[in-house]
Every structure is written in C-alpha cells, then in structure tokens.
Amino acid sequence: MTLPRLAPLAAALCLVAAPALAQHEGHIASAVNEKIEASFDIIRTEVKSDGADVLFKVQVRGKAGALRPKATGQFAGSAVYSYVWPTTIDSAAVGFDAAQGILALAVTFHPDFDDAAYGAVNRHVWHPHWVVLGPDDACGKGALKVKDIPEGAKPKLPPTWPNVPLLIDSPTYPTTLETDIVEVRVPASVIGATAGIRFDGVTSALKVNANLHAPLLCIADVFDVASGDLSLPGIIKR
C-alpha cells in the first residue's frame, strides 16, 4: 500500500501563496489507480458551500474507512490513517496564530490513543481534526509533519485543542463515512469568506515518533493525492 514519498510535499508550502495553474471549481476528479488500496484510492474530492455549512467530501474507489491501523497497545510508534483536505485557509481562522503553515482538515483513525477535546475518548471512531502541516526532513526528505509546539512556547490555540504538543484541533463537526464517501460539515462561520480558497485531497498514514520527541507526528506514507502533485487546484464552490 506504500507509495514512494512525494518529494514536492514540503515544496507545496510555497504553492500556498502562488496561483494554481489548473483550477477546478468545487471538485477535483482523479484517475483510478489499481495499485492503491481501494479504500484510499481517491476518485473525487469536493469542497463546497452548503447552506450554513462548508461541505468537505472525498470519494474513494472502495469502502471508505474500511482499512484501519492495527493496534500496538502503546502510543509511541503507533499509526494514524487519514483522509485529508489541505487548504489555503489561514491557520488563524480556526484559532491558531496566523500563517503557521498548511491548514488541513483531516478525518483520522488511531486505535492506540485518544486526542479528543476535554479528555473525551475517540480512539474507536473516525473523527475530524484541523492540523497545521509543515516540512521537516527529520520525517524523511521532503516530508511533512503536524507542527510541534516547542517546550515553553505559548502559541494561540483553539478552545478544543486536545492538550498535546502539536498544532491540532479536535472539533466535533458532523462526520460520516458511508459506502465510498467521507464527509465533514464545517460551520461556514468557522471558515468565513471562502473566495479564493483552494484545496486538495490526500490519503495518508502518519506515525507517532517512537522516542516521543519532536517531530512527534510525521506523515509516514502518502497513499494518494487528488491533484497528483499537491498543487491545491480545487476552488471552494459557493
């Protein structure tokens, strides 16, 4: 299921400030790739306004959420599977300091630990997060991580930050995985104006550092990228 690591992942941070070459309003259509596990083979990625919400949606070739990491019984070295929408939304929109990196909405599953807000339990279900991604070659050349919070730092954090040393939020947005679709409804008031916001779609595995130090949570494997190159060509449809 592992694909070669995409070298341009870290370089994609530069694309956030650059115009997309081929823009797709509302959705990105992706070719089927039989070499990818069907549950992670993206065929359509969509972000659009829907009444009082912004709808984040991805369609895969197989059953969404069917593959989950095997429990290891410990936090260190454990795995996280994810469906991710990297965006050009500023990190300040969801409660972090401004301009911290790539803000992505992710739907994740990890059976070895809980990271819900207020100490709640979520290791047994697929659930949403906002994460801020940044490059770190300690995760592998050209790889990205969920950005660490250095010891002693006091960054601005959302109210539903799960008290871990990462730029991560644990909102309770309605999230469904049915047949071949993963869907998250985000209140439009959270994102604000959507004009010009771009997005992409990614399926990936992350890994907790076995030594429990920074970088704590790296993107270890990229299964599929909707655009093929993480160029964020999608434009939110209003």
C-alpha positions as CSV (number, residue, x, y, z in Angstrom):
1,M,0.0,0.0,0.0
2,T,3.0,2.3,0.4
3,L,3.7,4.6,-2.4
4,P,7.1,6.4,-3.0
5,R,7.2,9.5,-0.9
6,L,6.3,12.6,-2.8
7,A,9.4,14.8,-3.0
8,P,7.3,18.0,-3.6
9,L,5.4,17.7,-0.3
10,A,7.5,20.3,1.5
11,A,7.7,22.5,-1.5
12,A,3.9,22.6,-1.6
13,L,4.2,25.1,1.2
14,C,5.4,27.6,-1.4
15,L,2.4,26.9,-3.6
16,V,0.0,28.1,-0.9
17,A,1.0,31.7,-1.8
18,A,1.1,31.0,-5.6
19,P,-1.7,30.9,-8.1
20,A,-2.9,27.4,-9.1
21,L,-2.1,26.6,-12.7
22,A,-5.2,24.5,-13.3
23,Q,-8.1,25.4,-11.1
24,H,-11.2,23.2,-10.5
25,E,-14.2,24.9,-9.1
26,G,-15.8,22.8,-6.4
27,H,-14.1,19.5,-7.1
28,I,-11.0,17.6,-8.3
29,A,-11.5,14.5,-10.4
30,S,-8.8,11.9,-10.1
31,A,-7.9,8.9,-12.2
32,V,-8.3,5.4,-10.7
33,N,-5.1,3.7,-9.6
34,E,-5.4,0.0,-9.1
35,K,-2.0,-0.1,-7.3
36,I,-3.5,1.8,-4.4
37,E,-5.7,0.1,-1.8
38,A,-9.3,0.8,-2.9
39,S,-10.3,2.5,0.4
40,F,-7.6,5.1,-0.1
41,D,-7.7,5.5,-3.9
42,I,-9.2,9.0,-4.4
43,I,-11.5,9.5,-7.4
44,R,-13.2,12.8,-6.4
45,T,-12.5,15.5,-3.9
46,E,-15.0,18.2,-3.2
47,V,-15.4,21.3,-1.0
48,K,-18.4,23.5,-1.4
49,S,-20.8,25.8,0.5
50,D,-24.0,24.1,1.5
51,G,-26.4,26.3,3.4
52,A,-24.9,27.2,6.8
53,D,-22.0,24.8,6.3
54,V,-19.0,24.2,4.1
55,L,-19.1,20.5,3.0
56,F,-15.7,18.7,2.7
57,K,-16.1,15.4,0.8
58,V,-13.9,12.8,-0.7
59,Q,-15.0,9.7,-2.8
60,V,-12.7,6.7,-3.0
61,R,-12.8,3.6,-5.2
62,G,-13.6,1.2,-2.3
63,K,-15.3,1.4,1.0
64,A,-14.4,4.5,2.9
65,G,-12.8,3.8,6.3
66,A,-12.6,0.0,5.8
67,L,-8.8,0.0,6.5
68,R,-7.7,0.9,9.9
69,P,-4.3,0.7,11.6
70,K,-3.6,-2.3,13.8
71,A,-3.5,-1.5,17.5
72,T,0.0,-1.8,19.0
73,G,-1.0,-1.3,22.6
74,Q,1.2,1.8,23.0
75,F,1.3,5.4,21.9
76,A,4.9,5.5,20.9
77,G,5.4,4.3,17.3
78,S,1.6,3.9,16.7
79,A,0.0,4.7,13.4
80,V,-2.8,7.1,12.2
81,Y,-4.7,6.6,9.0
82,S,-6.3,9.8,7.5
83,Y,-8.4,11.4,4.8
84,V,-7.1,14.9,4.4
85,W,-8.1,18.2,2.7
86,P,-5.1,20.5,2.6
87,T,-6.3,24.1,2.1
88,T,-5.1,27.7,1.8
89,I,-7.3,28.7,4.7
90,D,-5.2,30.8,7.2
91,S,-4.5,29.0,10.4
92,A,-5.9,31.9,12.3
93,A,-9.4,31.1,11.0
94,V,-9.7,28.1,13.4
95,G,-8.0,29.6,16.4
96,F,-4.2,29.3,15.8
97,D,-1.8,32.1,15.3
98,A,-1.8,33.4,11.7
99,A,0.3,32.0,8.9
100,Q,1.6,28.9,10.7
101,G,1.7,26.5,7.7
102,I,-0.8,24.5,5.6
103,L,-4.1,24.2,7.4
104,A,-5.7,20.9,6.7
105,L,-9.0,19.3,7.7
106,A,-8.4,15.6,8.4
107,V,-10.6,12.6,9.3
108,T,-8.4,10.2,11.2
109,F,-8.5,6.8,13.0
110,H,-5.9,5.7,15.5
111,P,-6.7,2.8,17.9
112,D,-3.8,3.4,20.4
113,F,-4.6,6.8,21.8
114,D,-7.3,9.4,22.3
115,D,-7.0,13.1,21.2
116,A,-10.5,14.4,21.6
117,A,-11.1,17.8,23.3
118,Y,-11.7,17.9,27.0
119,G,-10.3,14.4,27.6
120,A,-13.0,12.6,25.7
121,V,-12.5,9.2,24.1
122,N,-12.2,8.9,20.3
123,R,-9.8,6.1,19.5
124,H,-12.6,3.8,18.4
125,V,-14.1,6.1,15.7
126,W,-13.1,8.1,12.7
127,H,-13.1,11.7,13.7
128,P,-12.2,15.2,12.4
129,H,-9.2,17.4,13.2
130,W,-7.8,20.7,12.0
131,V,-4.0,20.2,11.7
132,V,-1.2,22.6,10.7
133,L,1.3,20.9,8.5
134,G,4.9,22.0,7.9
135,P,8.1,20.5,6.4
136,D,10.6,18.6,8.5
137,D,13.4,16.5,6.9
138,A,13.6,14.6,10.2
139,C,10.4,12.8,9.0
140,G,12.2,12.0,5.7
141,K,13.4,14.1,2.9
142,G,10.6,16.3,1.5
143,A,8.2,15.1,4.1
144,L,5.6,16.9,6.2
145,K,4.6,16.7,9.9
146,V,1.9,18.1,12.1
147,K,3.8,21.1,13.5
148,D,5.2,20.7,17.0
149,I,4.7,23.1,19.9
150,P,8.2,23.7,21.3
151,E,8.6,23.2,25.1
152,G,7.9,26.5,26.8
153,A,6.1,28.1,23.8
154,K,2.7,29.5,24.3
155,P,1.0,29.8,20.9
156,K,-2.6,30.8,20.3
157,L,-4.7,27.6,20.4
158,P,-8.4,26.8,19.7
159,P,-10.7,26.0,22.7
160,T,-10.9,22.4,21.5
161,W,-7.2,21.9,21.4
162,P,-6.7,18.4,22.8
163,N,-3.7,19.3,25.1
164,V,-1.0,17.7,23.1
165,P,2.2,19.5,22.0
166,L,1.0,19.9,18.4
167,L,-0.8,22.4,16.3
168,I,-4.0,20.3,16.2
169,D,-7.7,21.0,17.0
170,S,-10.4,18.4,17.8
171,P,-13.7,20.0,16.8
172,T,-16.9,17.9,16.9
173,Y,-18.1,18.5,13.4
174,P,-20.6,16.0,11.9
175,T,-18.6,13.4,10.2
176,T,-19.8,10.4,8.2
177,L,-18.2,7.6,6.3
178,E,-20.8,5.8,4.1
179,T,-20.1,3.4,1.2
180,D,-17.3,5.2,-0.7
181,I,-17.8,8.7,0.7
182,V,-16.1,10.6,3.6
183,E,-17.9,13.8,4.5
184,V,-17.4,16.5,7.1
185,R,-19.7,19.5,7.7
186,V,-17.9,22.6,8.9
187,P,-19.9,25.6,10.0
188,A,-19.4,28.3,7.4
189,S,-18.9,30.8,10.3
190,V,-15.6,29.0,11.2
191,I,-14.0,29.5,7.8
192,G,-15.5,32.9,7.0
193,A,-15.2,34.2,3.4
194,T,-14.4,31.3,1.0
195,A,-13.5,33.4,-2.1
196,G,-10.2,32.3,-3.5
197,I,-9.6,29.5,-1.0
198,R,-8.0,26.4,-2.6
199,F,-7.9,22.8,-1.6
200,D,-6.6,19.3,-2.5
201,G,-7.2,15.8,-1.2
202,V,-4.8,13.3,0.3
203,T,-5.0,9.9,1.9
204,S,-2.1,9.1,4.1
205,A,-0.6,7.3,7.2
206,L,1.1,9.2,10.0
207,K,3.3,7.8,12.6
208,V,4.0,8.8,16.2
209,N,7.7,9.1,16.9
210,A,8.8,6.0,18.8
211,N,11.0,8.2,21.0
212,L,8.1,10.6,21.8
213,H,10.1,13.8,20.9
214,A,9.8,16.3,18.1
215,P,8.9,15.7,15.3
216,L,6.1,13.9,17.2
217,L,3.7,13.1,14.3
218,C,5.1,12.7,10.8
219,I,3.4,11.9,7.5
220,A,5.0,8.5,7.0
221,D,3.2,7.3,3.8
222,V,1.2,9.1,1.2
223,F,-1.3,6.7,-0.4
224,D,-2.9,9.1,-2.9
225,V,-3.1,12.8,-3.8
226,A,-6.1,14.1,-5.6
227,S,-4.2,16.5,-7.8
228,G,-1.2,14.2,-8.2
229,D,1.2,16.9,-7.0
230,L,-0.4,18.7,-4.0
231,S,-0.8,21.8,-6.1
232,L,-4.2,22.6,-4.4
233,P,-6.1,23.3,-7.6
234,G,-9.6,23.0,-6.2
235,I,-11.6,26.2,-5.6
236,I,-14.4,26.1,-3.0
237,K,-17.7,26.3,-4.8
238,R,-20.1,28.9,-3.4
